Amino acid sequence: MTAGPDLRGFIQRARDAGEPVIHIERQVNPVHELSAVVKAFERQGNPILVFERVEGSELPVVDGVFGSRERIALALGVDVPSLTESYIERLAHPLEPDVVPEARSQDVVNTDAVDLGALPICVHAPLDAGRYITSGVCLARDPESGAVNSGIYRIMVKGRDRVTLSVDPGDDLARILTGARERGESVDVAIVVGGHPAIAVASQAKIPIEIDSLAVTGALLGTPIRVHDAVTVNLPVPADADVVIEGRVRTTPGEHEGPFGEFSYYYGESTGWVCDVTAVTHRSDALWLDIHPTHREHRILAFAPAHEARLLQALRASRAAVQAVHFPTESAGLIACISVRKRHDGEPRQIAMNAFSVDSLVKHVVIVDDDVDVTNPGEVAWALAVRLQADRDILMIPHAMGIAEDPSSYGYGSRTDPRGLVTKTAIDATMPLEADVPPRADALPARYADLDPRDYLSPGSGA
């Protein structure tokens, strides 16, 4: 059986590229212990971790695949500086999936006695309510266009063959599920765990619902993704994925799920859509891909490059002279750093207000001149230090839409009860146009501007 791009191949490619990959032979418990190891290694360079022996399951577990921008760029075959621009370009050229007669993801098929307990599904944060599938890319079909939609949602295991999906009301999947509920219909879904990282990266794309997400996956890969019909639901599934969990979402009222440690590093809970699992299929050499939700890889996958690309495209569409957009990983998407080649001193505030309207998650916007590298926290801090005057350059917008997971949010009647209202801040760290801007003393002389320090190393220097 032929094979396409997959998770094992990517891990080897990452190793070949110098990314740290560590195999852990010691048996670990999927309840808290595995996640504790992942968090401990986050402080040791955040490597890709392969847990070979996980208590209660025959499948190894992989964490850290999305733990750096370098790894996401590697998955898409680009370098980090061109990641966002390349992502935008590829989104414009979807590649229809390649339907193949056989699927590695169906080497093993279980429909009669489904037991999610046989999978190494983890409990991550100390107060999590149970086991959560954190990397599952949920596929569902838009009934109007026929396009396959994909996204990653928190999926709580409720029994041997039952899960809940926590879906934000603004997501496309919520529209699909709500419409089906109004018609009294169930919704076929397939939850893809593992496979090439581009499957997960594509699931974060902010695209119209009528564009097929599997075609976007092909665009990001640079080659059509191989798909095959699912076993029990009417959906195509990636032929080279590691595990596929098929099911149908009920039209009946949902169930409470959570608490669950989220990307904000606080807990969230909701009413989840109930899904009855109809099949679990997997490769004979399957890996279980896990994403630690209170870990930098969750934030990197969510915001680089999808959110950055979306905001950059929207700001450019407004004819603003925006050069780059960056969400610092540590900010959980609540801080956007934007560089601009401004033409008017009021332009930074206009850009900030546009950013707030495009992405309600954004709480603070920092605008800098285009000589500042927004991906470098030190350069942004330098601009805040030497180009900002608070009385002139900070705009505050109270009672704006935020997220309830922000514990500092408030309601109209209380400043202490988290109800999703926030005070948004636009920070203009650009120099006034009429100012006599001194030259930067840290710039290299023009004749050495393209100097490569590696040219000055002797063979065998070890650097």
C-alpha positions in Angstrom: 0.0 0.0 0.0 1.4 3.4 -1.0 1.7 6.1 1.7 1.5 9.9 1.7 2.9 12.5 4.1 2.3 11.4 7.7 3.2 12.0 11.3 6.0 9.5 11.5 7.6 11.0 8.4 7.3 14.5 9.8 9.0 13.5 13.1 11.9 12.0 11.2 12.1 15.1 9.0 12.1 17.3 12.2 14.9 15.2 13.6 16.9 15.5 10.4 16.4 19.3 10.5 17.9 19.5 14.0 14.7 19.8 16.0 14.9 18.0 19.3 13.1 14.6 19.4 13.2 12.6 22.6 11.9 9.0 23.0 10.8 8.2 26.6 10.9 4.4 27.3 9.7 4.6 30.9 6.0 3.8 31.3 3.8 6.9 32.2 0.2 7.3 33.4 -2.0 9.3 31.0 -3.7 10.9 34.0 -1.6 13.9 34.9 1.9 12.2 34.8 2.4 12.3 31.0 1.3 16.0 30.9 3.6 16.8 33.9 6.5 15.4 31.9 5.5 17.5 28.9 5.4 20.7 31.0 8.7 19.9 32.6 10.4 19.6 29.2 8.8 22.9 28.1 11.4 24.4 30.4 14.1 22.3 28.8 13.8 23.5 25.3 10.4 22.1 24.5 11.3 19.1 22.4 9.1 16.7 20.5 8.4 13.9 23.0 7.5 10.3 22.0 6.1 8.3 25.0 6.7 4.7 24.0 4.8 3.1 26.9 1.6 4.6 28.2 -0.4 2.8 30.8 -3.6 1.3 29.6 -2.9 1.6 25.8 -0.8 0.0 23.1 -0.4 3.3 21.3 2.6 5.6 21.8 1.8 9.2 22.5 3.5 12.2 20.8 3.6 15.7 22.2 5.3 18.9 21.1 4.8 18.6 17.4 3.5 22.2 17.2 5.8 23.5 19.9 7.6 26.0 17.8 7.1 28.2 14.7 10.1 26.4 13.2 8.2 23.1 13.3 5.1 24.6 11.7 7.2 26.2 9.0 9.0 22.8 8.5 5.6 21.1 8.1 4.7 23.5 5.3 8.2 23.4 3.7 9.0 27.1 4.3 11.2 29.2 6.6 9.8 31.1 9.6 10.1 34.6 8.2 8.0 33.7 5.1 5.5 31.5 7.1 2.6 33.9 7.2 2.9 35.3 3.7 3.3 31.8 2.3 0.3 30.7 4.3 -1.8 33.5 2.8 -0.7 32.7 -0.7 -1.4 29.0 -0.4 -4.9 29.5 1.0 -5.8 31.1 -2.3 -5.0 27.9 -4.3 -6.9 25.0 -2.7 -6.0 21.5 -4.1 -8.9 19.0 -4.2 -8.2 15.8 -2.3 -7.0 12.6 -4.0 -9.4 9.8 -3.4 -7.5 6.5 -3.0 -8.8 2.9 -2.9 -7.1 2.0 0.4 -6.4 3.8 3.7 -3.6 3.2 6.2 -5.9 4.8 8.7 -8.2 1.8 8.4 -5.6 -0.9 9.0 -7.6 -1.7 12.1 -11.4 -1.1 12.2 -13.5 -1.4 15.3 -17.3 -0.9 15.0 -18.8 -3.6 17.2 -17.2 -2.9 20.6 -16.0 0.6 20.6 -14.0 1.5 23.7 -12.4 4.9 23.9 -10.7 3.7 27.1 -8.3 1.7 24.9 -6.8 5.0 23.6 -4.2 6.9 25.5 -6.4 9.9 26.0 -4.9 12.2 28.7 -6.0 14.2 31.7 -3.9 17.3 31.5 -4.5 20.1 34.0 -5.0 19.4 37.8 -8.7 20.3 37.9 -9.7 18.9 34.4 -13.0 17.1 34.7 -11.8 14.0 32.8 -10.0 12.8 29.7 -9.9 15.1 26.7 -9.0 14.6 23.1 -7.0 17.8 22.5 -5.6 17.3 19.0 -8.6 15.9 17.2 -9.4 17.6 14.0 -13.2 17.3 13.7 -14.5 17.0 10.1 -18.2 17.7 9.3 -19.9 18.5 6.0 -21.6 21.8 5.3 -25.0 20.7 3.9 -25.4 23.7 1.6 -22.1 23.7 -0.2 -21.0 20.1 0.4 -17.6 21.3 1.6 -15.9 19.5 4.4 -15.3 21.8 7.4 -12.6 21.2 10.0 -11.7 22.5 13.4 -10.1 21.6 16.7 -12.5 21.6 19.7 -12.2 20.4 23.2 -13.6 16.9 23.2 -14.4 15.3 26.6 -14.8 11.5 26.9 -18.1 10.8 28.5 -18.1 7.0 28.2 -16.9 4.0 26.2 -18.6 5.3 23.0 -19.7 8.8 23.8 -18.0 12.3 23.8 -19.0 15.9 24.0 -17.8 18.6 21.6 -17.4 22.1 23.0 -18.0 24.4 20.0 -18.0 28.2 20.2 -21.4 29.6 18.9 -19.5 31.7 16.3 -17.7 28.7 14.7 -18.8 27.2 11.4 -19.4 23.8 13.0 -21.9 25.5 15.4 -23.8 26.7 12.4 -23.8 23.2 10.9 -24.9 21.6 14.2 -27.6 24.2 15.0 -29.1 24.0 11.5 -29.2 20.2 11.8 -30.9 20.4 15.2 -33.6 22.7 13.8 -34.2 20.1 11.1 -34.2 17.2 13.6 -31.1 15.6 11.9 -28.0 14.2 13.4 -24.6 15.2 12.0 -21.9 12.9 10.8 -18.4 13.7 12.1 -14.9 12.2 11.9 -12.3 13.1 14.5 -8.8 12.8 13.0 -6.0 12.3 15.5 -2.5 12.3 14.0 -1.4 12.3 10.4 0.7 15.0 8.9 0.7 18.3 10.9 -0.7 20.2 8.0 -4.1 18.7 8.7 -4.2 20.5 12.1 -2.7 23.7 10.7 -5.4 23.8 8.0 -8.1 23.3 10.6 -7.2 26.7 12.0 -7.6 28.6 8.7 -10.2 31.3 8.8 -11.9 30.5 5.5 -15.4 30.8 4.1 -17.5 27.7 5.0 -18.0 26.8 1.3 -14.2 26.2 0.9 -13.3 22.6 1.6 -10.8 22.3 4.4 -9.3 19.1 3.0 -8.5 21.1 -0.2 -6.8 23.7 2.0 -4.8 21.0 3.6 -3.6 20.0 0.2 -2.7 23.6 -0.6 -0.6 23.9 2.6 1.1 20.5 1.8 1.8 21.5 -1.8 0.2 18.2 -2.9 -3.4 16.9 -2.7 -4.1 15.1 0.6 -5.0 11.4 0.2 -8.5 10.5 1.4 -10.8 7.5 1.6 -14.4 7.0 2.6 -15.0 6.6 6.3 -16.4 3.3 7.5 -19.7 4.4 9.2 -20.3 8.0 8.3 -20.6 9.9 5.1 -17.3 11.7 5.0 -13.9 11.4 3.4 -11.1 10.9 5.9 -7.3 11.3 5.6 -5.9 8.0 4.4 -2.6 8.4 6.2 -3.9 9.6 9.5 -3.1 7.6 12.7 -6.5 7.4 14.3 -10.0 8.3 13.1 -13.0 8.4 15.5 -16.3 8.4 13.6 -19.6 9.4 15.1 -22.9 11.2 14.9 -23.8 14.3 16.9 -27.2 14.1 18.5 -30.0 16.7 18.1 -30.9 16.4 21.7 -29.8 19.0 24.3 -26.1 18.9 25.2 -24.3 17.9 28.4 -22.1 19.9 30.8 -18.4 19.5 30.1 -15.4 20.8 32.0 -13.7 22.3 33.8 -10.8 22.1 31.3 -7.5 24.0 31.3 -7.5 26.3 28.3 -5.0 28.3 26.2 -5.6 31.3 28.6 -4.1 29.0 31.3 -7.3 29.2 33.2 -10.2 26.8 33.2 -13.3 26.8 31.0 -16.5 24.8 30.9 -19.6 24.8 28.7 -22.5 22.8 27.4 -21.1 20.3 24.9 -22.8 18.7 21.9 -23.2 14.9 22.5 -21.6 12.6 19.9 -22.2 8.9 19.8 -19.0 7.1 18.5 -19.8 4.6 15.7 -16.3 3.5 14.8 -12.6 3.8 15.8 -10.1 3.0 13.0 -6.3 3.3 13.1 -3.0 2.4 11.5 -1.3 -0.7 12.5 1.7 1.5 13.6 -0.5 4.3 14.9 0.8 7.1 17.1 -1.6 9.1 19.4 -1.0 12.8 18.8 -1.6 14.9 22.0 -1.5 18.6 22.5 -1.0 19.8 26.0 -3.6 22.6 26.3 -1.8 24.7 28.9 1.5 24.6 26.9 3.0 26.8 24.3 2.2 24.4 21.4 -1.5 25.0 21.9 -1.0 28.7 21.5 1.4 28.4 18.6 -0.9 26.1 16.6 -3.9 28.4 17.3 -2.3 31.7 16.4 0.6 31.0 14.0 0.0 31.4 11.3 -3.8 31.3 11.0 -4.8 34.2 13.2 -1.9 36.3 12.1 -2.7 35.7 8.5 -6.4 36.5 9.0 -5.6 39.8 10.8 -2.9 40.8 8.3 -5.2 40.2 5.3 -8.1 42.2 6.9 -5.9 45.2 7.7 -4.3 45.2 4.3 -7.8 45.1 2.8 -8.5 48.3 4.7 -5.7 49.9 2.7 -3.5 50.3 5.8 0.2 50.2 5.2 0.6 47.3 7.6 3.9 45.4 7.2 3.6 42.5 9.7 1.4 41.1 12.4 2.5 39.0 15.3 0.8 37.4 18.3 3.4 36.8 21.1 3.0 33.2 22.2 2.8 34.1 25.8 -0.1 36.5 25.2 -2.6 33.7 24.3 -3.8 35.7 21.4 -4.9 38.7 23.5 -2.0 40.9 22.4 -1.4 41.8 18.7 1.9 43.5 17.7 1.6 45.3 14.4 4.2 47.1 12.3 3.2 49.9 10.0 4.8 52.3 7.5 2.4 55.0 8.6 1.3 57.9 6.4 -0.7 59.8 9.0 -0.3 60.2 12.8 -3.9 59.0 13.3 -3.4 55.8 11.3 -2.1 53.6 14.2 -5.4 54.2 16.2 -7.4 53.4 13.1 -5.5 50.2 12.6 -6.0 49.2 16.2 -9.7 49.8 16.0 -9.9 47.7 12.8 -7.9 44.9 14.6 -10.4 44.9 17.4 -13.3 44.6 15.0 -11.7 41.7 13.0 -10.8 39.6 16.1 -12.7 40.0 19.3 -10.2 38.0 21.1 -7.6 40.7 20.8 -7.4 42.8 24.0 -4.3 45.0 23.4 -2.8 46.2 20.2 0.7 47.5 20.0 1.6 49.5 16.9 5.2 50.1 16.0 7.2 51.5 13.1 8.3 49.2 10.3 11.9 49.3 11.5 10.9 47.3 14.5 10.7 43.5 14.2 7.3 42.5 15.8 8.5 38.9 16.2 11.2 40.1 18.6 9.9 40.9 22.1 13.0 42.9 22.9 12.5 45.2 19.9 8.9 45.8 20.8 9.9 46.5 24.4 12.5 49.0 23.1 9.8 50.8 21.0 7.6 51.0 24.1 10.5 52.4 26.1 11.7 55.1 23.6 8.7 55.9 21.3 5.7 55.9 23.6 4.3 58.7 25.7 1.4 57.3 27.7 -0.7 60.5 28.0 -0.6 60.9 24.2 -0.3 57.4 22.8 -2.6 55.1 24.7 -6.3 54.8 23.9 -8.6 52.8 26.1 -12.0 51.4 25.1 -14.0 50.1 28.1 -16.9 47.6 28.0 -15.7 45.8 24.9 -16.2 42.1 23.9 -13.5 39.8 25.4 -13.5 36.2 26.6 -14.9 34.8 29.9 -11.7 32.8 30.4 -10.0 36.1 31.1 -10.5 36.3 34.9 -9.9 40.1 34.8 -13.0 40.5 32.6 -16.1 42.1 34.1 -19.8 42.7 33.7 -21.8 45.8 33.5 -22.8 45.5 37.1 -19.6 44.2 38.6 -15.9 44.8 38.0 -15.0 41.6 39.8 -17.3 39.0 38.2 -15.7 37.6 35.0 -18.5 38.1 32.4 -16.5 38.7 29.2 -16.3 42.5 29.0 -12.8 44.0 28.9 -11.2 47.3 28.4 -9.2 47.2 25.2 -6.1 49.2 24.7 -4.5 50.7 21.6 -0.9 51.5 22.2 0.8 53.7 19.6 4.6 53.2 19.9 5.4 54.9 16.6 7.3 58.1 16.2 5.3 61.2 15.2 5.8 62.0 11.5 7.0 65.5 12.2 9.5 64.4 14.7 13.2 64.6 14.0 13.9 60.8 14.4 17.5 60.1 15.4 19.1 57.2 13.5 19.3 53.8 15.2 22.8 53.2 16.5 22.3 49.4 16.6 22.2 49.2 12.7 25.0 47.6 10.9 27.0 49.8 8.4 25.4 49.6 5.0 28.3 47.6 3.4 27.9 44.9 6.1 24.1 44.9 6.2 23.9 41.3 4.8 26.8 39.9 6.8 26.5 36.2 7.7 28.4 35.5 10.9 28.8 31.8 9.8 31.2 33.0 7.1 33.6 33.9 9.9 33.7 30.5 11.5 36.6 28.1 11.0 35.9 24.5 10.0 35.4 22.4 13.1 34.7 25.4 15.4 31.7 23.5 16.7 29.4 26.5 16.3 
